[in-house]
Amino acid sequence: MKFPLARAPFAPLHLSDADKKEAVELADLFVQQTLGDYETHLDVQHGVVDEVRWKMVKRFENVVVYQDREALRPWRLARSGSGSGYEHTETPREMQKLLWFGTVQGSLDDIMYGVVNPTAEEAKVKAAYVGNNVLDFAVLETIVHPTVDDPFRGLQIKWAVNGGPTVMRSMVRCRDFVYLESTGMTTSLTGERIGYHLLHSVAVPGAPELHEHKIIRGNMTLYHLYLQKSPGVVETYVKAFIDVLGDMPSSVATLVSAKGVVSVWKLGDYAEMKKLVWLLKQHKALCSVELARGHVEPNTRRSSGTVREQSNYESSTSGTVESQHDRRDPLRVPRASAWYAWRVHSQLILAQVTVYCKVCSIKAWEHSSPSDRGGIQRSSEQQPHFSISSIIGTWFEWMLAVSSKQFPLHASPFPPLGLYQPDETAIANIANDLLVTTLVDYEMLHLREGGVMNPARWKVVKHFDNIVGYQERVHQRKLSDDDVDVDQCPRLVWHGTLDGNLSDIMYGVINQSDEEAQAKATYVRSNIVDSKVLASIATATPTDPFKGVQVKWMVSASGPKRLVRLRDFVFLEATGVTQHSSGEHMGYYLTHSISIPSLPPLHEYNLVRGNISFLHLFREKTSNSVEVYSKASLDLMGNMPSRLATYAACKTMEAMERIPVCSEMKKLAWMVRSTSERSFPMAKLSYDSSSCQLCQKDFTGSAVFAVA
């Protein structure tokens, strides 16, 4: 049976008032029990997981999944009999099997905004983005609705189908679940705000097992708690038991259960995407009001043949968008995010362009932050003027203003770099030599080692989901101040996979302007605080959209700013697609320090000039999985310990793991720009777009942020 189904397999439940009251009391009881366990974990165990009882089975960045060692035999949740209209399965304390504990990035309000999904449509969008293997959803009953004062409160009965890991779907039948879901905010004994998200299997006569669809009814219990630990960091505590039934091997059941932690790990990123959709909705509503008042006169001419009307956008399910204006934007939407892309497309009915200056954009973002409002839903009465640029540009600058008083600089600290043809040829040859060397190393890894890193030579230093970092065991000397041969630095190799196809990864990698580099740094959360393009030797073309060779300068925070001075780097950056010896296409992304006399160290800015070499190869393994092989060398200079260089290199690769997110965000930004340009090319605006619509600043000779 293929999912999602055309319509929900069950009719609405229409629970009685008594059943609804029982559901509310049951959910409140679960909240109190989970809070008690969490406070015991903090007070008695001092926030440390007891490894005598709990065994680590999976790690996703800073979230670790533990399995209960005392669970020596498979447990089964006891099903309720068919008595009253609403019954729940009992969950004894000893049946807790998994524990997830760690931290995720974001604010508590952002995380809870990513948690809530009161409709089946929102649940499908969330599942597509976080990749939790859920194939279908239905809301069977809504018992408690969110309010303006309590925007995260909700209590519903839902049905969901989980397909399990993709590689096992041909051997393992899908599981479905009928469960009670409760979300909201509460407080701890110390008065701290805590968000909760509870899922608990229930048995209701109106939702029987679906044997005709060849799926097995499972049981699950998941209790999530979220606590703001520090600005930008939220602690998560999850008790979980999932019984997939059907005589599935316990090892496979553990794998399926542990995979659910991905939905927690990606909540911060999903909340950002969700807010962008909200921004588009709000602006669409404002534009509709302006149209009704006659402030904007839309163009009635038919668009060109390459631009479809809005009705075609909404009805299209191809998952692709085409543009004749900018072919370097590959807009094949990966299957995993097709639902999300379709949802965003359905919102892009734009009729008016509002122009804001950078300062007003920053103010709009600051004053309209969900953290300040206590949730996005609160702003329904305020109708704030958001700027898309606050997401894709000025947000980056705002974050940097907090982290550094001096950077980013308004202009390049160097005079224009005039490279002669021999210089450009020499730089291009260096890039080609680096590419050939990296390709040879990659092929040797597969031919000699069978694609597995030799543990006798390489030791594991870091895990990032599906990417593992290795450091060479042989001690390497540090570079002198005059030597830029980073091959003598402590060397690292990263090997694993990224989600998406090759075009998606390369689209997320490429950044050939200062603005693109700043937006990318925001999306991937790197430690780069400033970057400038100094010279472009080769740029993308319609026939080679990922080609690029440039000379760049960047400033990076390689450690705690109060203890470690900022480092800057002058390097060549090369991107493109080449062919493997087997004929397969492979993407590459090379950054390597070079020495140019006209680009001296910037001692007046209290910077230390470092040396860097990150050489990345990408090969598409499946339609939604790309193998990544990276060689890394980093010398921070200034007599810094090699361990700090290893740490800084790991942070760089942590950013690389978020390239799929960067690609999706760039496509969303492209859709906003292209739709605002194409939908109403002849619209007559009721104001002068040569000045800011808030502060009336003159835009003559300055950058303009046009927001749809």
C-alpha positions as MATLAB code, in Angstrom:
seq = 'MKFPLARAPFAPLHLSDADKKEAVELADLFVQQTLGDYETHLDVQHGVVDEVRWKMVKRFENVVVYQDREALRPWRLARSGSGSGYEHTETPREMQKLLWFGTVQGSLDDIMYGVVNPTAEEAKVKAAYVGNNVLDFAVLETIVHPTVDDPFRGLQIKWAVNGGPTVMRSMVRCRDFVYLESTGMTTSLTGERIGYHLLHSVAVPGAPELHEHKIIRGNMTLYHLYLQKSPGVVETYVKAFIDVLGDMPSSVATLVSAKGVVSVWKLGDYAEMKKLVWLLKQHKALCSVELARGHVEPNTRRSSGTVREQSNYESSTSGTVESQHDRRDPLRVPRASAWYAWRVHSQLILAQVTVYCKVCSIKAWEHSSPSDRGGIQRSSEQQPHFSISSIIGTWFEWMLAVSSKQFPLHASPFPPLGLYQPDETAIANIANDLLVTTLVDYEMLHLREGGVMNPARWKVVKHFDNIVGYQERVHQRKLSDDDVDVDQCPRLVWHGTLDGNLSDIMYGVINQSDEEAQAKATYVRSNIVDSKVLASIATATPTDPFKGVQVKWMVSASGPKRLVRLRDFVFLEATGVTQHSSGEHMGYYLTHSISIPSLPPLHEYNLVRGNISFLHLFREKTSNSVEVYSKASLDLMGNMPSRLATYAACKTMEAMERIPVCSEMKKLAWMVRSTSERSFPMAKLSYDSSSCQLCQKDFTGSAVFAVA';
ca = [
       0.000    0.000    0.000;
       1.323    3.437   -0.896;
       1.190    6.346    1.518;
       0.000    9.016    2.037;
      -3.577    7.898    1.421;
      -5.904   10.075   -0.608;
      -8.036   10.592    2.511;
      -7.949    9.620    6.176;
      -8.983    5.987    6.809;
     -11.117    6.932    9.829;
     -14.082    9.217   10.360;
     -13.824   11.964   13.024;
     -14.211   10.434   16.487;
     -16.603   12.955   18.092;
     -15.696   12.042   21.659;
     -18.114   12.735   24.463;
     -17.411   15.433   27.034;
     -16.602   12.756   29.600;
     -14.040   11.147   27.295;
     -12.463   14.530   26.565;
     -12.219   15.311   30.272;
     -10.543   11.946   30.872;
      -8.040   12.660   28.092;
      -7.155   16.048   29.599;
      -6.666   14.512   33.052;
      -4.536   11.718   31.597;
      -2.294   14.167   29.726;
      -1.883   16.338   32.848;
      -0.911   13.243   34.839;
       1.766   12.361   32.279;
       3.166   15.893   32.455;
       3.468   15.762   36.237;
       5.076   12.298   36.189;
       7.607   13.317   33.544;
       8.444   16.548   35.378;
       9.048   14.528   38.536;
      11.429   12.173   36.717;
      13.264   15.106   35.124;
      13.704   16.946   38.425;
      14.992   13.733   39.998;
      17.452   13.470   37.125;
      18.659   17.026   37.812;
      18.652   16.987   41.623;
      19.640   13.422   42.497;
      21.767   12.498   39.474;
      23.019   16.085   38.945;
      21.977   16.019   35.288;
      24.269   13.071   34.453;
      22.908    9.916   32.828;
      23.654    6.779   34.860;
      25.728    4.716   32.418;
      25.457    1.680   34.679;
      21.782    1.475   33.791;
      21.767    3.246   30.412;
      23.806    2.216   27.366;
      24.476    4.723   24.576;
      23.089    3.489   21.248;
      23.033    6.617   19.060;
      24.295   10.188   18.953;
      23.009   13.120   16.909;
      25.329   16.074   17.536;
      24.604   17.020   21.165;
      21.652   14.660   21.664;
      22.451   11.125   22.831;
      20.101    8.116   22.810;
      20.464    5.603   25.647;
      18.916    2.155   25.987;
      17.821    0.726   29.323;
      20.156   -2.156   30.218;
      17.464   -3.598   32.485;
      15.188   -4.192   29.498;
      16.451   -7.751   29.026;
      13.331   -9.056   27.341;
      10.947   -7.501   24.821;
       8.129   -5.596   26.502;
       4.622   -5.235   25.245;
       2.280   -2.399   26.075;
      -0.974   -3.861   27.370;
      -3.849   -3.036   25.110;
      -7.104   -1.857   26.631;
     -10.299   -3.748   26.228;
     -13.152   -2.399   24.156;
     -15.264   -0.879   26.886;
     -15.827    2.850   26.984;
     -15.487    5.148   24.023;
     -12.034    6.292   25.124;
      -9.390    4.090   26.720;
      -5.634    4.294   27.063;
      -2.857    1.728   27.365;
      -1.116    1.373   30.691;
       2.527    2.357   30.826;
       4.264    0.976   33.948;
       7.467    2.719   34.940;
       9.597   -0.383   34.292;
       8.564   -0.341   30.628;
      10.625    2.744   29.805;
      13.202    1.543   27.311;
      14.961    4.564   25.780;
      16.207    7.891   27.092;
      17.223   10.855   24.919;
      19.200   13.595   26.606;
      21.247   16.536   25.362;
      20.923   20.020   23.913;
      19.613   21.541   20.694;
      20.182   25.011   19.283;
      17.519   27.706   19.450;
      15.270   29.412   21.964;
      12.554   27.607   23.924;
       9.838   29.449   21.996;
      11.452   28.480   18.683;
      11.668   24.819   19.688;
       8.039   24.738   20.818;
       7.011   26.536   17.624;
       8.661   23.698   15.718;
       6.983   21.085   17.929;
       3.348   22.073   17.446;
       1.534   20.748   14.365;
      -2.225   20.957   14.959;
      -3.243   19.949   11.417;
      -2.409   16.969    9.246;
      -0.953   19.298    6.611;
       1.476   20.870    9.099;
       2.407   17.420   10.400;
       3.273   16.253    6.878;
       5.393   19.351    6.254;
       7.243   18.787    9.525;
       7.803   15.094    8.764;
       9.206   15.944    5.334;
      11.663   18.423    6.823;
      12.902   16.565    9.914;
      13.022   13.197    8.113;
      11.369   11.039   10.782;
      10.134    8.338    8.340;
       6.447    9.200    8.930;
       4.493    8.615    5.715;
       0.942    9.665    6.595;
      -1.005   11.593    9.254;
      -4.581   12.257   10.268;
      -6.081   14.294   13.107;
      -8.952   12.244   14.549;
     -10.062   14.610   17.322;
      -8.999   18.003   18.671;
      -9.735   18.288   22.392;
      -7.841   21.459   23.370;
      -7.035   24.290   20.956;
      -4.176   26.836   21.241;
      -5.022   30.385   22.270;
      -3.345   33.775   21.954;
      -2.319   33.598   25.622;
      -1.189   29.963   25.391;
      -0.098   29.486   21.747;
       1.635   26.124   22.241;
      -1.206   24.409   24.125;
      -2.874   21.580   22.294;
      -4.406   18.169   22.920;
      -5.373   15.887   20.046;
      -5.855   12.283   19.059;
      -3.895   11.458   15.916;
      -3.102    8.603   13.569;
       0.307    8.196   11.910;
       2.069    5.677    9.661;
       5.811    5.083   10.095;
       7.646    3.460    7.199;
      10.865    2.707    9.080;
      14.329    3.123    7.550;
      14.228    3.477    3.764;
      16.644    0.599    3.158;
      14.384   -1.794    5.109;
      10.984   -0.950    3.631;
      11.133   -3.825    1.157;
      11.540   -6.260    4.082;
       9.644   -4.632    6.966;
       5.947   -3.751    6.946;
       4.846   -0.254    7.907;
       3.563    0.417   11.415;
       0.697    2.717   12.300;
      -0.109    4.337   15.644;
      -3.184    5.905   17.203;
      -2.067    8.187   19.986;
      -2.836   11.100   22.257;
      -0.601   14.130   21.622;
      -0.302   16.955   24.150;
       1.848   20.096   23.887;
       2.228   23.183   26.037;
       4.274   25.139   28.546;
       4.560   24.573   32.290;
       6.920   25.596   35.094;
       9.359   23.672   37.262;
       9.528   23.824   41.061;
      12.114   26.593   40.686;
       9.820   28.642   38.436;
      11.612   27.948   35.125;
       9.565   27.647   31.931;
       9.523   24.122   30.520;
       7.973   23.038   27.246;
       6.456   19.587   26.917;
       5.437   17.329   24.037;
       3.755   14.045   24.966;
       2.685   11.180   22.703;
       0.938    8.146   24.187;
      -0.820    5.296   22.389;
      -4.544    4.958   22.963;
      -7.171    2.454   21.861;
     -10.424    3.854   20.516;
     -13.232    1.850   18.871;
     -13.476    4.375   16.051;
      -9.906    3.675   14.874;
      -9.476   -0.095   14.427;
      -6.402   -1.806   12.998;
      -6.021   -1.475    9.225;
      -5.249   -5.017    8.109;
      -6.537   -4.232    4.616;
      -3.639   -1.800    4.182;
      -1.094   -4.434    5.292;
       0.186   -2.376    8.205;
       0.762   -3.414   11.818;
      -0.638   -1.405   14.727;
       2.152   -0.471   17.143;
       2.271    1.233   20.525;
       4.454    4.116   21.634;
       5.057    6.408   24.561;
       7.213    9.522   24.128;
       7.529   12.230   26.771;
       9.589   15.269   25.679;
      10.652   18.129   27.958;
      12.533   21.273   26.861;
      14.328   23.727   29.170;
      16.194   26.907   28.169;
      19.728   26.338   29.495;
      21.373   29.459   28.056;
      20.751   31.883   25.175;
      20.508   29.799   22.016;
      20.738   26.433   23.841;
      17.765   24.284   24.922;
      18.148   21.114   26.980;
      15.964   18.196   25.914;
      14.930   15.244   28.077;
      12.906   12.463   26.459;
      11.587    9.214   27.884;
      10.606    6.828   25.115;
       9.148    3.389   24.632;
       8.092    2.195   21.205;
       6.725   -1.296   20.632;
       6.543   -1.985   16.906;
       5.005   -5.457   17.427;
       4.937   -7.985   14.601;
       7.912  -10.000   15.937;
      10.430   -7.473   14.688;
      13.959   -8.248   15.996;
      14.820   -6.180   19.055;
      17.912   -4.719   17.379;
      15.816   -3.446   14.467;
      13.174   -2.107   16.859;
      15.874   -0.196   18.732;
      17.168    1.284   15.464;
      13.670    2.399   14.453;
      13.014    3.883   17.896;
      16.353    5.727   18.058;
      15.692    7.262   14.643;
      12.929    9.320   16.216;
      15.507   11.526   17.905;
      16.133   13.156   14.513;
      12.837   15.019   14.866;
      14.161   16.576   18.099;
      17.614   17.360   16.723;
      16.213   19.288   13.726;
      13.515   21.265   15.556;
      15.521   24.502   15.611;
      16.101   24.460   11.852;
      12.495   23.486   11.180;
      11.241   26.384   13.329;
      13.234   28.809   11.152;
      11.696   27.358    7.995;
       8.237   27.499    9.557;
       8.685   31.165   10.469;
       9.647   31.961    6.889;
       6.384   30.415    5.679;
       4.556   32.459    8.321;
       6.220   35.622    7.029;
       5.013   34.862    3.519;
       1.483   34.239    4.794;
       1.392   37.525    6.684;
       2.651   39.497    3.725;
       0.186   37.770    1.437;
      -2.631   38.875    3.774;
      -1.361   42.457    3.844;
      -1.083   42.502    0.065;
      -4.664   41.238   -0.251;
      -5.875   44.104    1.936;
      -3.980   46.624   -0.193;
      -5.458   45.157   -3.373;
      -8.966   45.397   -1.916;
      -8.368   49.054   -1.082;
      -7.177   49.770   -4.608;
      -3.639   50.750   -3.618;
      -2.130   48.332   -6.108;
      -3.270   47.769   -9.657;
      -2.160   44.263  -10.668;
      -1.046   43.580  -14.198;
      -3.726   41.858  -16.240;
      -1.437   40.836  -19.087;
      -0.625   37.168  -19.449;
       2.827   36.201  -18.335;
       5.430   34.831  -20.717;
       5.478   31.179  -21.651;
       8.115   30.319  -19.076;
       6.112   31.770  -16.175;
       3.028   29.885  -15.097;
       0.055   31.449  -13.371;
      -0.583   30.919   -9.673;
      -3.283   28.312  -10.209;
      -0.746   26.163  -12.025;
       1.694   26.534   -9.155;
      -0.887   25.376   -6.661;
      -1.990   22.371   -8.674;
       1.487   21.249   -9.660;
       2.885   18.180   -7.924;
       5.986   17.721  -10.011;
       8.235   19.119   -7.308;
      10.194   21.205   -9.804;
      10.402   24.891  -10.638;
      11.975   26.271  -13.789;
      13.586   29.633  -14.423;
      14.966   31.023  -17.671;
      16.460   33.986  -15.846;
      18.881   32.311  -13.446;
      19.979   28.835  -14.442;
      22.572   28.558  -11.686;
      19.747   27.904   -9.205;
      19.055   24.134   -9.400;
      15.478   23.853   -8.230;
      14.862   20.150   -8.303;
      13.287   19.724   -4.904;
      14.497   16.540   -3.151;
      11.800   13.992   -2.499;
      12.195   14.316    1.262;
      11.150   17.967    1.151;
       8.613   17.874   -1.686;
       5.714   18.466    0.680;
       7.443   21.457    2.201;
       8.349   22.984   -1.155;
       4.777   22.517   -2.364;
       3.483   24.225    0.772;
       5.782   27.201    0.312;
       4.823   27.473   -3.355;
       1.149   27.619   -2.463;
       1.820   30.725   -0.370;
       3.626   32.737   -3.033;
       0.754   34.957   -4.183;
       2.452   38.323   -3.956;
       1.069   41.594   -5.285;
       3.098   44.357   -3.666;
       6.757   45.060   -3.094;
       7.732   46.829    0.127;
      11.162   48.424    0.277;
      13.028   48.651    3.591;
      16.502   49.892    4.401;
      18.905   47.658    6.325;
      18.475   49.450    9.666;
      14.680   49.205    9.572;
      14.930   45.546    8.567;
      17.019   44.803   11.648;
      14.584   46.683   13.883;
      11.630   44.817   12.397;
      13.292   41.491   13.076;
      14.260   42.390   16.631;
      10.847   43.749   17.598;
       8.958   40.893   15.955;
      11.043   38.024   17.333;
       8.883   35.162   18.663;
      11.030   35.134   21.809;
       9.881   38.678   22.585;
       6.241   37.978   21.710;
       5.969   34.684   23.562;
       5.139   32.807   20.353;
       4.390   33.539   16.734;
       0.648   33.227   17.256;
       0.593   36.215   19.609;
       1.390   38.549   16.745;
      -1.910   37.937   14.994;
      -3.211   41.121   16.588;
      -0.050   43.161   16.002;
       0.424   42.634   12.232;
       4.165   43.453   12.231;
       6.026   44.455    9.046;
       8.585   41.681    8.562;
      11.398   41.853    6.049;
      12.591   38.740    4.254;
      16.044   40.300    4.280;
      16.043   39.968    8.052;
      16.099   36.236    7.454;
      18.570   35.997    4.557;
      20.898   38.929    5.176;
      20.576   41.306    8.067;
      20.034   38.532   10.603;
      23.599   37.506    9.829;
      24.836   41.048   10.457;
      22.818   41.304   13.679;
      24.364   38.094   15.005;
      27.836   39.324   14.146;
      27.221   42.649   15.883;
      26.554   40.708   19.060;
      29.624   38.477   18.698;
      32.146   41.095   17.567;
      32.318   44.861   17.998;
      34.559   45.322   14.954;
      33.484   42.785   12.355;
      32.117   42.597    9.756;
      33.929   45.510    8.150;
      31.950   47.807    5.873;
      34.523   47.389    3.088;
      37.460   45.175    2.236;
      40.575   46.005    4.319;
      42.742   45.571    1.214;
      43.092   47.719   -1.903;
      41.639   46.245   -5.114;
      43.507   43.071   -6.003;
      44.760   43.401   -9.571;
      45.803   39.953  -10.760;
      47.586   39.568  -14.082;
      46.889   36.656  -16.401;
      49.944   34.638  -15.219;
      48.771   35.051  -11.611;
      45.271   33.855  -12.448;
      46.684   30.889  -14.377;
      48.933   29.951  -11.454;
      46.003   30.048   -8.998;
      43.840   27.967  -11.338;
      46.679   25.427  -11.656;
      46.976   25.188   -7.859;
      43.248   24.463   -7.642;
      43.537   21.807  -10.357;
      46.498   20.133   -8.612;
      44.571   20.045   -5.323;
      41.572   18.501   -7.071;
      43.654   15.789   -8.761;
      45.451   14.921   -5.505;
      42.168   14.674   -3.587;
      40.578   12.509   -6.292;
      43.558   10.139   -6.168;
      43.313    9.876   -2.367;
      39.587    9.179   -2.628;
      40.085    6.430   -5.215;
      42.874    4.848   -3.150;
      40.552    4.791   -0.130;
      38.042    2.719   -2.095;
      40.560    0.527   -3.938;
      42.922   -0.285   -1.064;
      40.751    0.088    2.011;
      37.354   -0.804    0.563;
      36.010    2.632    1.473;
      36.825    2.153    5.176;
      39.303    4.315    7.080;
      42.274    2.328    8.409;
      42.052    2.473   12.252;
      45.795    1.819   12.530;
      46.481    5.165   10.872;
      43.342    7.170   11.683;
      41.586    7.649   15.015;
      37.996    8.841   15.384;
      37.774   12.371   16.818;
      34.174   13.418   16.080;
      30.765   12.117   14.991;
      28.175   14.246   13.187;
      25.114   12.127   12.453;
      26.279   10.238    9.309;
      29.725   11.883    9.037;
      32.751   10.707   11.039;
      35.937   12.704   11.558;
      39.353   11.016   11.750;
      42.731   12.436   12.751;
      46.025   11.011   11.574;
      47.852    9.314   14.425;
      51.283   10.437   13.175;
      52.456   13.641   14.909;
      52.917   16.557   12.513;
      54.979   19.698   13.070;
      53.338   23.149   13.114;
      53.872   25.631   10.334;
      56.225   28.548   10.707;
      54.920   32.051   10.144;
      56.406   32.134    6.628;
      55.348   28.666    5.501;
      51.947   28.087    3.954;
      52.436   24.391    3.200;
      49.553   23.147    5.286;
      50.344   19.524    4.376;
      52.618   19.535    7.426;
      49.732   20.433    9.799;
      47.826   17.867   11.848;
      45.655   16.253    9.201;
      42.042   15.162    9.404;
      39.750   13.225    7.089;
      35.957   13.283    7.159;
      33.902   10.544    5.546;
      30.171    9.860    5.507;
      26.950   10.922    3.803;
      24.714   13.983    3.487;
      20.986   14.030    2.717;
      19.984   15.292   -0.721;
      21.215   14.887   -4.279;
      24.464   16.174   -5.784;
      22.848   19.292   -7.258;
      21.367   20.216   -3.874;
      24.718   19.862   -2.115;
      26.598   21.880   -4.723;
      23.896   24.558   -4.683;
      24.356   24.866   -0.923;
      28.155   24.979   -1.238;
      28.573   27.655   -3.890;
      28.836   31.299   -2.744;
      30.411   33.697   -5.247;
      29.523   37.039   -3.640;
      29.884   38.616   -0.207;
      26.117   38.500    0.321;
      25.887   34.808   -0.578;
      28.786   34.009    1.751;
      27.116   35.861    4.628;
      23.783   34.118    4.053;
      25.509   30.733    3.867;
      27.377   31.412    7.131;
      24.013   32.116    8.772;
      22.333   28.974    7.461;
      25.168   26.600    8.409;
      25.974   28.423   11.695;
      29.690   28.668   11.057;
      32.221   30.651   13.099;
      32.929   33.056   10.211;
      32.470   36.674   11.328;
      33.520   38.394    8.088;
      34.331   37.465    4.497;
      35.158   39.303    1.293;
      35.642   38.230   -2.332;
      38.971   39.745   -3.437;
      39.154   38.423   -7.010;
      37.070   36.211   -9.307;
      39.047   34.124  -11.784;
      36.190   31.884  -12.969;
      32.470   32.166  -12.242;
      29.367   30.088  -12.862;
      27.804   29.903  -16.321;
      24.476   28.478  -17.565;
      26.322   25.405  -18.895;
      28.493   25.012  -15.778;
      26.386   26.431  -12.907;
      28.734   25.371  -10.097;
      32.048   26.460  -11.626;
      34.046   28.970   -9.638;
      37.632   29.958   -8.790;
      38.053   32.944   -6.491;
      40.460   34.557   -4.062;
      38.791   35.292   -0.736;
      39.526   36.666    2.717;
      37.677   35.668    5.870;
      37.805   36.169    9.634;
      36.914   33.245   11.886;
      36.457   32.754   15.617;
      38.552   29.668   16.329;
      37.799   29.522   20.050;
      36.336   31.534   22.947;
      36.664   35.191   21.874;
      37.823   36.323   25.325;
      40.677   33.822   25.289;
      41.599   33.333   21.629;
      42.274   36.095   19.118;
      40.379   36.017   15.843;
      42.144   34.398   12.885;
      41.976   35.580    9.303;
      42.761   33.623    6.156;
      43.554   34.472    2.532;
      42.707   31.516    0.340;
      41.607   30.294   -3.043;
      38.166   28.753   -3.306;
      37.285   26.430   -6.171;
      33.960   24.718   -6.849;
      32.622   22.641   -9.697;
      31.638   19.217  -10.969;
      34.117   16.774  -12.491;
      34.089   13.116  -13.500;
      35.268   10.126  -11.512;
      37.394    7.491  -13.243;
      34.242    5.355  -13.399;
      32.434    8.106  -15.300;
      30.307    9.275  -12.367;
      29.861   12.971  -11.690;
      31.595   14.257   -8.558;
      31.306   17.689   -7.011;
      34.251   19.436   -5.394;
      34.672   22.334   -2.991;
      38.266   23.361   -2.284;
      39.585   26.063    0.056;
      43.373   26.409    0.362;
      45.554   29.181    1.781;
      47.765   31.108   -0.628;
      50.318   33.875   -0.111;
      49.902   37.143   -2.044;
      52.325   40.016   -1.245;
      49.636   42.689   -1.598;
      47.509   40.986    1.100;
      49.663   41.253    4.252;
      48.581   40.243    7.801;
      46.243   42.765    9.427;
      47.983   43.410   12.732;
      46.095   46.698   13.146;
      42.885   44.676   13.548;
      44.496   42.407   16.164;
      44.169   39.429   13.808;
      46.450   36.411   13.487;
      46.937   35.173    9.914;
      46.339   31.430    9.761;
      46.588   28.760    7.087;
      43.762   26.534    5.984;
      43.133   23.662    3.586;
      39.712   22.015    3.321;
      39.281   19.785    0.276;
      35.786   18.290   -0.183;
      34.504   15.743   -2.699;
      30.841   14.800   -3.171;
      29.522   11.708   -4.969;
      25.842   10.859   -5.331;
      25.235    7.376   -3.913;
      21.424    7.289   -4.178;
      18.732    9.736   -5.240;
      18.717   11.245   -1.737;
      22.177   10.455   -0.342;
      25.545   11.994   -1.207;
      28.871   10.581   -0.050;
      31.267   13.218    1.283;
      35.049   12.822    1.527;
      37.011   15.715    3.024;
      40.686   16.307    3.758;
      41.373   19.031    6.294;
      44.455   20.819    7.591;
      44.330   23.910    9.767;
      47.166   25.900   11.324;
      45.965   28.675   13.624;
      49.495   30.029   14.068;
      50.375   32.050   17.161;
      51.689   28.949   18.978;
      48.186   27.580   19.478;
      47.877   23.954   20.682;
      47.136   21.452   17.945;
      44.037   20.348   19.866;
      42.502   23.777   19.317;
      43.188   23.461   15.591;
      41.420   20.098   15.638;
      38.482   21.679   17.455;
      38.253   24.513   14.914;
      38.389   22.034   12.025;
      35.572   20.033   13.620;
      33.445   23.179   13.874;
      34.015   23.810   10.169;
      32.861   20.303    9.310;
      29.873   20.721   11.614;
      28.851   23.590    9.359;
      29.405   21.385    6.294;
      26.861   18.925    7.663;
      24.210   21.656    7.462;
      24.748   22.243    3.737;
      21.434   20.492    2.846;
      19.628   23.010    5.080;
      21.518   25.852    3.406;
      20.442   24.574   -0.004;
      16.773   24.500    0.976;
      16.946   27.985    2.494;
      18.615   29.355   -0.651;
      15.882   27.845   -2.811;
      13.218   29.433   -0.625;
      14.937   32.808   -0.893;
      15.181   32.348   -4.665;
      11.462   31.559   -4.873;
      10.641   34.707   -2.898;
      12.777   36.843   -5.209;
      11.663   35.253   -8.459;
       7.971   35.252   -7.563;
       8.022   38.903   -6.550;
       9.709   39.699   -9.875;
       7.465   37.529  -12.039;
       3.996   37.646  -10.496;
       3.247   41.349  -11.049;
       5.958   42.803  -13.277;
       3.833   45.845  -14.206;
       2.211   46.539  -10.814;
       1.807   50.219  -10.007;
       2.944   50.964   -6.469;
       1.301   53.655   -4.389;
       4.588   54.911   -2.974;
       8.027   55.990   -4.107;
      10.319   52.924   -3.973;
      13.414   55.117   -3.980;
      13.152   55.600   -0.203;
      12.602   53.438    2.875;
       8.899   53.042    3.661;
       9.565   53.386    7.412;
      12.264   56.017    7.910;
      12.148   57.659    4.425;
      15.895   57.165    3.956;
      17.048   57.968    0.418;
      18.263   54.838   -1.388;
      20.265   56.703   -4.002;
      23.644   55.025   -4.252;
      22.901   52.446   -1.523;
      21.719   48.858   -1.304;
      17.969   48.286   -1.324;
      16.123   45.389    0.263;
      13.018   44.671   -1.814;
      10.596   42.526    0.127;
       7.531   40.836   -1.233;
];
